[in-house]
């Protein structure tokens, strides 16, 4: 058996701990260690997953060939460049960076050193998305709702970069990376210094339209995606991991039937049970090892970031948006 891939985790807070937990269980991986700006937290997580806590980031980077990075967004570029410039493959949690300029620096470093740079847009691995994939056919209108109860984690950035960017990435993926030609948006900051709720309407160069809502002020967690296309209608519950595709029956003729059941067929969209984060991490590892895998590239992460920042700018220019009090 070939040697295992030496991997480290940088940032082991509420999300990074799950990176460490999954990586510790992947046979092809040697989880060399973890690093966190809070040494006590690093030690706690290291003890839980059976690895080493490093107090010095450079020392950890000297021992690995790949890292996953789950530090606060403002530090993404600084930490990512430390790894990439050493020739270390990086899986960066979303968003790729705080600005497009920082994203470009990360992409340039990865391309210069010839190492993978992936972005943790985990919804690409959602079972509902995986199950819907065979039925997707040039979506024309997409509606997404991502609502969550308020929690302090993530409020270092606006809800657009915290939550909405997941759906913006999916929408770009579903529309084939089409260019956004018009963005209208509004939003409001309520309990944090940044936007806590936002809605955007995005028109793309290929004619597709998306209506996107994200809020971290909801009573209940909702993650739903509706996709309308010439061949039918897909409704996906991303929280539950399943969905439904409704399309005209192949033998239907105009004038036949009076109820939906007589006109259309319903196809359940279900994919094999799997942890989306584990799939994402396994795909990252496979790519570093030179094997084909489903990934979200640095350039795709940049596109999602750029669109999210377009939405933020549209909110800032909207006369119906309200600033923080």
C-alpha positions as CSV (number, residue, x, y, z in Angstrom):
1,X,0.0,0.0,0.0
2,X,1.3,3.5,-0.9
3,X,2.1,6.0,1.8
4,X,-0.8,8.0,3.1
5,X,-1.3,11.7,2.1
6,X,-0.1,14.0,5.0
7,X,-2.9,16.5,5.6
8,X,-3.4,19.3,8.2
9,X,-6.4,21.3,9.3
10,X,-6.0,25.0,9.9
11,X,-8.7,26.4,12.1
12,X,-10.7,24.0,14.2
13,X,-13.7,26.0,15.3
14,X,-17.3,25.0,14.8
15,X,-16.6,23.8,11.2
16,X,-12.9,22.9,11.3
17,X,-13.5,20.3,14.0
18,X,-15.6,18.3,11.5
19,X,-12.8,18.6,8.9
20,X,-10.5,17.0,11.4
21,X,-12.9,14.3,12.4
22,X,-13.6,13.2,8.8
23,X,-10.0,13.4,7.7
24,X,-8.9,11.3,10.6
25,X,-11.1,8.5,9.4
26,X,-10.1,8.5,5.7
27,X,-7.8,5.6,5.0
28,X,-5.7,7.4,2.4
29,X,-5.0,10.3,4.8
30,X,-2.5,10.8,7.6
31,X,-3.9,13.6,9.7
32,X,-0.6,15.1,10.7
33,X,-2.0,17.7,13.0
34,X,-4.3,20.7,13.5
35,X,-3.6,24.4,14.2
36,X,-5.8,27.1,15.7
37,X,-5.2,30.6,16.8
38,X,-6.6,29.4,20.2
39,X,-4.0,26.8,21.3
40,X,-6.3,25.3,23.9
41,X,-9.0,24.7,21.2
42,X,-6.4,23.0,19.0
43,X,-5.3,20.7,21.8
44,X,-8.9,19.8,22.7
45,X,-9.7,18.9,19.0
46,X,-6.4,17.0,18.5
47,X,-7.1,14.9,21.6
48,X,-10.6,14.1,20.3
49,X,-9.4,12.9,16.8
50,X,-6.0,11.4,17.8
51,X,-3.6,13.8,16.2
52,X,-1.1,16.6,17.2
53,X,-1.9,20.2,18.1
54,X,0.6,22.6,16.6
55,X,1.3,26.0,18.2
56,X,3.3,27.1,15.2
57,X,1.5,27.2,11.8
58,X,4.8,27.1,9.8
59,X,5.8,23.9,11.6
60,X,2.6,22.2,10.6
61,X,2.9,23.4,7.0
62,X,6.4,22.0,6.8
63,X,5.0,18.5,7.4
64,X,2.0,18.3,5.1
65,X,1.2,18.2,1.4
66,X,-2.4,19.4,1.7
67,X,-4.5,21.4,4.2
68,X,-8.1,22.4,4.7
69,X,-8.5,25.9,6.0
70,X,-11.5,26.9,8.1
71,X,-10.4,30.2,9.6
72,X,-12.5,33.4,9.6
73,X,-13.0,34.9,6.2
74,X,-10.8,38.0,6.6
75,X,-7.8,35.6,7.1
76,X,-8.5,33.3,4.2
77,X,-6.0,35.0,1.8
78,X,-3.2,35.3,4.3
79,X,-3.4,31.7,5.5
80,X,-4.1,30.3,2.0
81,X,-1.1,32.0,0.5
82,X,1.2,30.7,3.3
83,X,0.2,27.2,2.2
84,X,0.0,27.6,-1.6
85,X,3.3,29.4,-1.9
86,X,4.9,26.3,-0.2
87,X,3.3,24.1,-2.9
88,X,0.7,22.7,-0.5
89,X,-2.8,21.9,-1.9
90,X,-5.6,23.8,-0.3
91,X,-9.3,23.2,0.4
92,X,-10.5,26.7,1.5
93,X,-13.9,26.9,3.3
94,X,-16.3,29.3,1.5
95,X,-16.1,32.1,0.6
96,X,-12.7,31.7,-1.2
97,X,-11.6,35.1,0.1
98,X,-13.0,38.4,1.4
99,X,-12.4,40.2,-1.9
100,X,-12.0,39.3,-5.6
101,X,-8.5,40.7,-5.6
102,X,-7.6,38.3,-2.7
103,X,-9.2,35.4,-4.6
104,X,-7.1,36.3,-7.7
105,X,-3.9,36.1,-5.6
106,X,-4.9,32.7,-4.2
107,X,-5.7,31.4,-7.7
108,X,-2.5,32.8,-9.2
109,X,-0.4,31.2,-6.4
110,X,-2.1,27.8,-6.9
111,X,-1.5,27.9,-10.7
112,X,2.0,29.1,-10.3
113,X,2.9,26.2,-8.0
114,X,0.7,23.7,-9.9
115,X,-1.3,22.6,-6.8
116,X,-5.1,22.1,-6.4
117,X,-7.1,25.0,-4.9
118,X,-10.7,23.9,-4.0
119,X,-13.5,25.8,-2.3
120,X,-15.8,24.4,0.3
121,X,-19.1,24.9,-1.4
122,X,-20.6,21.9,0.3
123,X,-24.0,22.1,-1.3
124,X,-22.5,20.7,-4.6
125,X,-22.3,17.4,-2.7
126,X,-25.9,17.6,-1.2
127,X,-27.8,14.4,-2.0
128,X,-30.7,16.4,-3.4
129,X,-28.4,18.1,-5.9
130,X,-26.7,14.8,-6.8
131,X,-30.1,13.2,-7.3
132,X,-31.4,16.1,-9.5
133,X,-28.3,16.1,-11.7
134,X,-29.6,13.7,-14.4
135,X,-32.8,15.7,-14.9
136,X,-31.3,19.2,-15.1
137,X,-31.8,20.7,-18.6
138,X,-31.1,24.4,-19.1
139,X,-32.9,25.9,-16.1
140,X,-34.7,29.2,-16.9
141,X,-35.9,30.3,-13.5
142,X,-34.4,29.4,-10.1
143,X,-35.8,30.3,-6.7
144,X,-33.9,29.7,-3.5
145,X,-34.6,30.2,0.1
146,X,-32.0,29.7,2.8
147,X,-33.2,30.7,6.3
148,X,-31.5,30.1,9.6
149,X,-32.0,31.1,13.3
150,X,-29.6,33.7,14.5
151,X,-26.2,32.6,15.9
152,X,-23.1,34.7,16.5
153,X,-20.9,32.4,14.4
154,X,-20.6,33.7,10.9
155,X,-21.5,37.3,11.7
156,X,-18.0,38.5,10.8
157,X,-19.5,38.8,7.3
158,X,-22.8,39.7,5.8
159,X,-25.5,37.0,5.3
160,X,-24.6,37.2,1.6
161,X,-21.2,35.7,2.2
162,X,-22.3,33.6,5.1
163,X,-25.4,31.9,3.7
164,X,-26.5,33.2,0.3
165,X,-23.2,32.4,-1.4
166,X,-24.1,28.7,-1.2
167,X,-27.0,29.2,-3.4
168,X,-25.2,31.7,-5.7
169,X,-22.6,29.0,-6.3
170,X,-25.3,26.4,-7.1
171,X,-27.1,28.8,-9.4
172,X,-23.9,29.6,-11.3
173,X,-23.3,25.8,-11.6
174,X,-26.9,25.2,-12.8
175,X,-26.7,27.9,-15.4
176,X,-23.4,26.8,-16.7
177,X,-21.4,29.7,-15.3
178,X,-23.5,32.3,-17.2
179,X,-22.6,35.9,-16.7
180,X,-24.8,38.0,-14.4
181,X,-25.9,41.0,-16.4
182,X,-28.3,42.6,-13.9
183,X,-28.5,42.3,-10.1
184,X,-31.1,44.0,-8.0
185,X,-31.2,43.5,-4.2
186,X,-32.2,44.8,-0.8
187,X,-31.4,43.8,2.7
188,X,-31.2,44.8,6.3
189,X,-28.9,44.5,9.3
190,X,-30.7,43.7,12.5
191,X,-28.6,41.9,15.2
192,X,-25.1,42.2,13.7
193,X,-22.9,45.0,12.1
194,X,-23.6,43.3,8.8
195,X,-26.6,42.4,6.7
196,X,-28.7,39.7,8.4
197,X,-31.3,39.3,5.6
198,X,-31.0,39.9,1.9
199,X,-33.0,39.2,-1.3
200,X,-31.6,39.4,-4.8
201,X,-33.0,39.1,-8.3
202,X,-30.2,38.1,-10.8
203,X,-30.6,38.1,-14.6
204,X,-28.0,36.1,-16.6
205,X,-26.7,36.6,-20.1
206,X,-28.3,33.3,-21.2
207,X,-31.7,34.5,-20.2
208,X,-32.0,32.6,-16.9
209,X,-33.3,34.4,-13.9
210,X,-32.8,33.7,-10.2
211,X,-34.6,35.0,-7.1
212,X,-32.5,34.4,-4.0
213,X,-33.3,35.0,-0.4
214,X,-31.1,34.4,2.6
215,X,-31.8,35.2,6.3
216,X,-30.2,34.4,9.6
217,X,-33.2,35.9,11.5
218,X,-35.6,33.0,10.9
219,X,-37.4,30.9,13.6
220,X,-36.8,27.7,11.6
221,X,-34.1,26.4,9.3
222,X,-35.1,26.3,5.6
223,X,-33.0,25.4,2.6
224,X,-35.1,25.0,-0.5
225,X,-34.4,25.3,-4.2
226,X,-37.0,25.4,-7.0
227,X,-35.9,25.0,-10.6
228,X,-38.1,25.7,-13.6
229,X,-37.0,24.5,-17.1
230,X,-38.7,23.6,-20.4
231,X,-38.7,19.9,-19.5
232,X,-40.3,20.3,-16.0
233,X,-40.1,21.6,-12.5
234,X,-37.7,20.5,-9.7
235,X,-38.3,21.2,-6.1
236,X,-35.4,20.4,-3.8
237,X,-35.2,20.3,0.0
238,X,-31.5,20.7,0.6
239,X,-32.0,20.4,4.4
240,X,-33.7,17.0,4.0
241,X,-31.5,15.9,1.1
242,X,-34.2,14.9,-1.4
243,X,-36.6,16.4,-3.9
244,X,-39.1,15.8,-6.7
245,X,-39.2,16.3,-10.4
246,X,-42.6,17.0,-12.1
247,X,-42.9,16.7,-15.8
248,X,-45.6,16.1,-18.4
249,X,-46.4,12.5,-19.1
250,X,-44.8,11.4,-22.4
251,X,-48.2,10.2,-23.8
252,X,-50.1,13.3,-22.7
253,X,-51.9,15.3,-25.4
254,X,-53.5,18.8,-25.1
255,X,-57.1,18.6,-23.8
256,X,-56.5,15.3,-21.9
257,X,-57.0,15.1,-18.1
258,X,-58.4,17.5,-15.5
259,X,-56.1,16.8,-12.6
260,X,-52.3,17.2,-12.3
261,X,-51.9,13.5,-11.7
262,X,-53.5,12.8,-15.1
263,X,-51.2,15.2,-16.9
264,X,-47.9,15.0,-15.1
265,X,-45.6,12.4,-13.5
266,X,-43.8,12.8,-10.3
267,X,-40.3,11.4,-9.9
268,X,-38.7,11.2,-6.5
269,X,-35.2,12.5,-6.3
270,X,-33.2,10.5,-3.8
271,X,-29.4,9.8,-3.8
272,X,-27.6,7.3,-1.6
273,X,-27.1,8.5,1.9
274,X,-23.7,10.1,2.4
275,X,-22.2,12.9,4.5
276,X,-21.7,15.9,2.2
277,X,-18.6,17.1,4.0
278,X,-17.0,13.7,3.9
279,X,-17.7,13.5,0.1
280,X,-16.2,16.9,-0.3
281,X,-13.1,16.0,1.7
282,X,-12.7,12.7,-0.1
283,X,-12.9,14.5,-3.4
284,X,-10.2,16.9,-2.4
285,X,-8.0,14.1,-1.3
286,X,-8.6,12.2,-4.5
287,X,-7.6,15.2,-6.6
288,X,-4.4,15.8,-4.6
289,X,-3.6,12.1,-5.3
290,X,-4.1,12.7,-9.0
291,X,-7.4,10.9,-9.3
292,X,-10.5,12.4,-11.0
293,X,-13.2,13.7,-8.7
294,X,-16.0,16.2,-8.4
295,X,-14.6,19.5,-7.0
296,X,-15.3,23.2,-6.8
297,X,-12.3,24.9,-8.3
298,X,-10.7,28.1,-7.2
299,X,-12.0,29.8,-10.3
300,X,-15.6,28.6,-9.5
301,X,-15.2,29.9,-6.0
302,X,-14.1,33.2,-7.3
303,X,-17.1,33.4,-9.6
304,X,-19.4,32.8,-6.6
305,X,-17.6,35.4,-4.5
306,X,-17.8,38.0,-7.3
307,X,-21.5,37.5,-7.7
308,X,-22.0,37.7,-3.9
309,X,-20.2,41.0,-3.9
310,X,-22.3,42.2,-6.8
311,X,-25.4,41.4,-4.6
312,X,-23.8,43.3,-1.7
313,X,-23.2,46.3,-3.9
314,X,-26.7,46.2,-5.2
315,X,-28.0,46.1,-1.6
316,X,-25.9,49.2,-0.8
317,X,-27.4,51.1,-3.7
318,X,-31.0,50.0,-3.0
319,X,-33.3,52.7,-1.6
320,X,-35.3,50.1,0.4
321,X,-32.3,48.6,2.2
322,X,-31.8,49.5,5.9
323,X,-28.4,50.0,7.6
324,X,-27.5,48.7,11.0
325,X,-28.9,50.8,13.8
